[in-house]
Amino acid sequence: MLLAASVAVGAQNIYQLEDYSNSGLNGTARYVGMGGAMNALGADISLMSSNPAGIGLYRKSDIAGTLSVVSQNDAQKFNNKSGSHMSFDQLGMVYSMNVDNNTTKFVNIGFGYRKHKDFNKLIGSAMRFDPNSGNPLTASNYPSQTMQLYDLTNKWGPTQYEDNTTNPPTPYYVHDGRLATPLANMGYETFLYDVDYDSEYYSHGHDYRQAQWGSIQDYSVSLGFNFSEQFYLGFALGLYNVDYNSYSEYYENLIGAGVGTLLLNDSYKLSNRYDISGTGVDFKAGLIVRPIEDNPFRIGVSFSTPTYYSLRAKKSARLVTALTETQGDTYDVGYDFDYKYNLYTPWKFNLSLGSTFFNQLAIGAEYEYSDYSAAKYTYDTGEYNDWGDREAERDDALKEEADKYLKGVSTFKIGAEWYVDPKLCIRLGYNYVTSPISKNAFYNQFINSVSLDCATSTAYMNPSAINRITVGMGTNFGNFYADLACMFQSQHGDFYAFYVDNNLRRDGYGSGNNALPATRVKLDQTKVMLTLGYRF
């Protein structure tokens, strides 16, 4: 059976809010080699996307492009995707105009492309439970995804029978004010459980594999000013293109207890294909000040408005079951969705310090803050206001989840550049990014939110803080220059294929304590970059 729907909302969650609110450490090899701590030092093309006042320090025009190789350590190939890929990280130009009047010294215009977010990631999880251990069949001992789907189907309990008889009703969508998400419906339609009866299945093992690929590309137009060689002001308009793709497969081996004996030959497979495309826009402004005349010490401040994304998602999900209690028959149900929605990331603020010493050494440090709980979704209601415009409405239930589980994120950066020779320099940098999500967060599908209208997956992952160490070197050949950088990124995530809470049986409320143990997933990366540029 294949079911299709075209709706105005879809399967968003707090984890996608978090994913679109952050960005990687991307840009020129010089910028990355210094850990990105250049917002007060200035004079790098990458600063159009962080502190556009930085291009005000240019005294020559500059054009540069950057390629990299990114490797996810210990990643296993899946869906023809490996743990390594080539990346086109940056291409940009700053055109410097020497005005040199009493106040305004330079006016600089910048145009640039930068990879804002790299989605490439491989995730794997496998878990086994011993059916011969003698442990009683409980959700804690043998947790199964079918338990969550059953709970979703019966959260509020059936209010009436479909045919006004004693037969259990078929589940419906949450947005109809009734019983189930699409995935829960798929479980019902493939006989994993009956409505109004407890799930008859437990699990003695599952496997999950996911491949993500694509990126968010940032195209910036910026304007920078140099006032009296002491004040530098900049503005930038950011235009974004979104290309996100994901494919996942989930297998579960079931224990059936409906006939009084353990049945170990039942299983099912859930596959999901998810593609998101769209555009975004934001605005950035920054200021760099040298508070002491004839002293190179600088203070930088900058902010970025929320990025407004207009997105379209296409999703295809399929559930196939093979069950003993249905004489081994295979049941196959699929759903296709095509929907639109809007996403708003939070504001971002940055404070930076920088200075040069002896015309050989530059050191920068900065702090950045963004409150991820302020991110939100809106969706098209299908109605028009008095001016003839389509009305948008915020998903308040999902916003409450964001307020509860998303946190303010702090980023600390420090970097240094040392010219050991007029033609050769070395660079070092360090980043620390705090975790954006509370440790007890979970993908809550028991809320009355339109975000669940297209929910066909239960998986989620709570990421840890990020540590980045960067090294680099640069050389120049007259007007031409070349920079190399290497970044080592350390991060892990607590992955859960589904959510089962012993306290959640039938009543529709949970504690947030998942009976399924977490799988620790390594997300470590190594990135090697090369920038080639020309100053004129």
N, C-alpha and C positions, 0 to 999 in steps of 0.2 A: 504494500500500500504506500503511495506517495502522496503527501499532503503539502500544499503550497499556500503561502500567505504573503501579502504585501501590506505592510503597516507603517505607521509613522514613528514608532518607537522600537526599542529592542533590548537585547541582552547586555546592558551595561552593568557595571558594578564598581565598587570602590577601588578595585585593583586596576581597572582601566583608567580611572581618575588619576591614580598614582603614576601609572606608566606614562601618561601624556603630560604630566606636570613636571617631570624631570627630564634632563638632557644629559648626554654623555660629555666627556672631556674631548671635544673635537675642535679642529681648527688647523692652523699651520703647525709645523713641527717645532718651531720656536716657541709658540704659545703652549703647546702640550709639554715640551721639554722643561718648561718652567712651572709645570703644574697648573697652568692657567692663571697664575698670580701676577697678571700684568695690567690690571684695571687702573692702577695709579701710574705705572711706568709708561704706558701708551706706546704708540708707533708700531702697531701690528694690525694687519688686516682683520684678524679674528675678532678684534674688539668691537667691530660693528654690531656683533650679536650679544655683547655683554656690557661694555661701557663705550658708547660711540664717541665720547669726548676724547678717547685715545687716539682717534685719527687726526685730531687737531694738532698733535705733536709732530706730524710729518712735515718735513721741509723739502722732500723730494717725492716725486710720484713713484708708485710701487705697484707691481703686478706679480702675483704668485699663485701656484697651484700645488695641491697636495694629494698624494696617493698613499694608501696604507694596506697592510695585511693584518687582519684581526683573527686571533685564534682563541677559541674557548677551550681551556685546558680540560682534558679528560672527557670531552664530549664524544658520544657515540653517534655514528652516522644513522640518519633516519629520514625517510621520504626523499631520498637522493640529496639530502643536505648534510654537509660535513661540518666539523667544528671550525674550519678556517674559510675565510673568504676575502676577496679583494674589496677595497672600499675607496671610492672617490670622495675625499673628505672636504675639499675646499678649493675654490677658485674665486679670485677677487682682484679688484684694482682700486687704488686710491689715487686720485688726481689732485696734486697739490698746486695751489695758486698763491703766489707771493704777492700780497697786497701791500704790506710794509708801509702803512700810514701810521699816524701817531699812536693809534690804539690797536687796530686790527692788523696783525702781522701776516697771518695765513688764513685762507678759506679753502678747505679740502672737501672733496666730494668722493664718496666711496660707493662701489657697487660690488656685491659679493654673494657667492653661494657657499653655504656651509652645511654639512650634514648635522642636523640638530639632534637626531635620535637614531640610533642603529638598533633595529628590532631583532637582528639575527641572534638566535638562541636555541639550544637544544636542551630539552628537559626529559628526564627518565626516572621512573619510580617502579619498584617491584616489591611486593610484600607477600609473605606466606604465613598461613596459620595452620597448625598441625591438627587435623581432625581426629587423630588417634591419641591425643594427649589426655583424654578423659575429661576435659573441661566442659562444663555445661554450655549448651547452645544459647549464648547471650550476645547482645550487640557489642559488649566490651571484649569478649573472647574471639568472636568471628564477625567483625563488622563488615557489612555489605552495602554497596551503593543502593541496592533495592530497598533498604530500610529508609534511607533518606527520601527516595522517590515515593515510597508508601506514605511516609509522613507528610510529604508535600501534597499528595492526593487527598489526604484526609485531615488537613490542618484544621479546617472549620467543621469537618464532618458533613456528610451529605444532608442537605436540607429537604430534599424530596427525591422520590424515585423517578427515573426517567420516564417510565411508562405507567406510573401510579400503581405498580404492583410491588410485591415483596422482593423483586430482583434489585441488586445493587445498581446505582446509577453510573452511567459513563462519566468520567471526569471531564471538566471543562477548563477553560483558561482562567487565570487569575483576573485579568482585566474585565472579564464578564461578571465578576463578583462571585465566582463559583470556586472550583476546587483545585485546579492543578496547573503546573507549568507544562510547556510542550514536552520536555523530557519525561516528566512524570506520566503524561498521557501515553508516551511511547512505551513506557514500562507496563502500563495497564494493557495497551493494545497488543503487546507481545507476551502476555500471560505471566509476567514476573510476580504479579500479586493481584488480588481482588480488592475492589473498593469496599470499604467498611469491614474488611477482615485483615488481621495482622499479616505482615509479610511472612511467607513460609520459607524464605531462603536466608541462609547465612553464607559467608564466604570463607574458603580456605586458601584464597590467594588472588591477587590481581596484578596487572601490568599496565603501565601508562607510559606513552611516548608522545612527545609533542615537538614539532619543528616550527619555529617562527622565523620570518624573514621580511625584509623591506626596511623602510626608513621614513623619517620625516625630514624633508629638505627645507632649509631656511634661505630665502632670497632677500637680501637686505639692501636698502638704499639709505645712505647716511650722509650727514652734513656735519663737519667739524670746524671749529673756530679757534684761533690762537689770538688771545688778547694780551698784548704787552708782554708776551713770553712768560706770563705768570698765571693766567686764567685760561682754561681750555674747556670749551662747551661743545656738546655734541647731541645730535638727535638721529634716530634711525627708525625706519618703517620696516617691519619684518613681514614677509609674505611666505606662507608655508604650504607645502604640498605633502599630503599624507598617503603613504602606500604601505599598508600593513597586511601580512598574510600569515595564516596559521593553519596547520593540519595536525590533528591528534587522533590517537587510537587508544581505547581503553578496553582491556579484556578482564573478565572476572570469571573465576571458577566457583561454582555454587555448591553449597550443601543443602539438599532438600530434606526437610524433616516432616513433610506432610503425611507420610504413610507409616510413621513410627520407626523407620530405619533411615540411616544416612545414605543419601544418594549423591555420589561424587562425580557424576558424569555430565552434569548440567553446566552450561556456560552461556555467555553472551559477549557481543562486541559492540562497542559504541564508537563511531567515528564522527569527527566534526571538521568541517572546512569553514574558515572564517576569513573574509577579506574586507578590509576597510579602506576607503579612499575618500579624499576630501581636501579642503583648503582651510587655511587659518590666517589670522592677521593679528599683529600686536604693535606696540609702540614703545620705544626705549629712549631714555634721556640720561645724560650723565654730565658730571662736572669734575675737572681735575684742577687743583689749586696748589701753587707753590707759595705757602704762607710767608716764607722768608725770602726776600729778594736776594739774588745771587747765591741761593742755596738750592741744591738739587732735590731736597726732600719734597715729596708730593703727597697730597691727600686726595683720594677719589671717592665720589659717591655716585651711585646710579640706581635706576629702577627700571623695571619692565612691567607694563600693564598686563593684565590677564590676556592670554592668547585665546581668541574666539575661533573655535573650529566648527565648521559645517561639514558633517560627515555622512557618508552613505555606507551601509554595511550589507554584505551579501553572505548568507550563511546557509550551509547545507549539513544536515545531521541525519545519521542512519543508525538504527538499532536492530541487531540481528540476534535472535535467541534460539537455543536448542535445548529443550527441556524434556526430562524423562516423563513427567506427569502429563505431557501432551503427546505421548508415544513417540518422542524424539523428533517431532515435527519442527521445522525451522520457520520462524516468524520474522518478517522483515518489514520495518516501518521507517519511513523517511519524512523529513520536513525540510522545506526550502523557505527562506525568508529574505526579503529585500526591504530595508527600512532606512529612514533618515533621522538624524538627531543632531543636537548641538552640544558642544562641550566647552566649558570655560575653565582654564587653568588659574591658579592663584597669582596674586601679585608677587614680585620678586624684588628684593632690596639688597644692595651691595655696598659695603664700606671697605676701602682699600688704602694701603700705605705703600710707598715705594721711594727708593732713593738710589743714587749712584755714588760710587766712591772711587776716587783717583782715576776717573775716566776708564776704569777697567772692570769694575764690579758693580752689578745691579742686583738689588734685592727687593722683592715684593711680597706682601702679605695681605690677605683679605678675608673678610667674613661675609657670607651671603645667607639670607634667610627667606624662606617662603612657607606660608601656612597652607599645607596641602588640604586641610579640612575645609578650606574656603572654595575648593574646586566644586563644580556643579554641572548637572545636565539640564537641558531643557528639551522639550519635544513639541512638535507641531500638533496642535489640538484638532486641526481640520476646520477650525472656525475662523471668521474674519472679524476684525474690529471695525469701528465706525469710519476709519480712513481707508478701508479696503485691503488692509494688510493681514497676512496670516498671523494668528495669535500663537504665541509660544507659552508653555507652562512649565514650571520647574517641578522636578520629581522630588517632592518633599520627603517621602519615605527614604529614598536613597540618600538625600542630603543628611538626614538624621544618622544614617550609618557612617557617612563620612565624618560627621562631627564626633562620633563615638570612637572611631578606630583610626582615622588618619591624623597625623601629627604635624607640627611645625618642623621643618627640615632645616638644619644648619649645615653649611659647607665651609670648611676651613681650608685655605690654600696658602702655601708658601713656596717661593721659588727663587732661584739665583742664576745669574749669568756672569761668567768670568771670561774676559778676553785675555787668554794667556799669550796672545800674539795679535797684532792688528788684523790678521787674516784668519785667526782661529779662536773659537770660544767653546766652552763647555757649559752645560746647563744641568741643574738638578731641581726637582720639584716634589711636593707631597700634597695630597688631598685627603681629607676625611669628610665623609658625608653621612650624617646620622640616618638611622632607619626611618622611613616615612610611615610605617604601619605598626600599630600596637601588636605585641606578641600574641594576645588573645583574640586578634581579629579573625573573622571567618567570612566566607561567602554566604551571607544570610539570604536564603531564598524563602524565608518565612515572613516576609514583610509585604504589605499591600502596596506594591510598587509596579508601575508600568514597565520598569526595566526588566521584569521577569516574563514579559509576553513572548519573548523569543529565546528564553533560557534553555539551552540544550546541553549544558555541561555543568558539572558540580565542582570541578577542580579549582584549586586556588593555592597560592604560595605567599608566605610572609617573608619578605626579604630582610636581610641583616643590613648593618651599616656597610659602607664602602671605604676601603683603603686603597689609595693609588700612589705608587712611587714612579716617578718619571726621570729619565736621563736623556741627554741630547748633546749634540755638538753642531757647530755651524762654521762655514767657511765662505769667503767671498773671493771673486775674481774680477776686481774692478766693479762694474755695475751689476754683474751677475753674482748670485749667491745660492748656496745649497745648504739645507738644514736636515739633520737626521734626528729622530727621537724614538724612544722606546718607552711604553707605558706598561706597568704591571698592575693589574687591578684584582683585588681580593674581595670576594663577596660570596655569601651562601644564602640559601633560602630553605625555609621549612615548608615542604610541599605536602599537600593533602589532596587525594583524588576525589574525596567527597567528605561530607560532614554528617556524623551520626552522634547523637547525644542520648544517653540513657534516659535523661529527664524529658526528652522530647516526644516520647511515644504518645501519640494521639492528641495531646493537649495543644501542640503547636507553639510551644515556648521552650527555649533552650538556654543553657547557661553559657554557651560559647566554648565549653570544654569538649573537644572532639574525642570520641572514643577511639577513633582511628589514630594510631601513632604517626607522628610526622616522619617524612623521609627527608634527610638532609641532602640538599642538592647543591653541588659546587657550581658557582657561576664565575669562577676566576677567568680572567682574560689576559692575553698578551697582545700588544699592538705595536707594530713597527711602521714608522712613517718617514716619508721623504717629501720635502718641499723644495721646489725650484722657483727662483724668482729673479726679477730684474728691476733695479731702481734707476730712475732717469729724471 
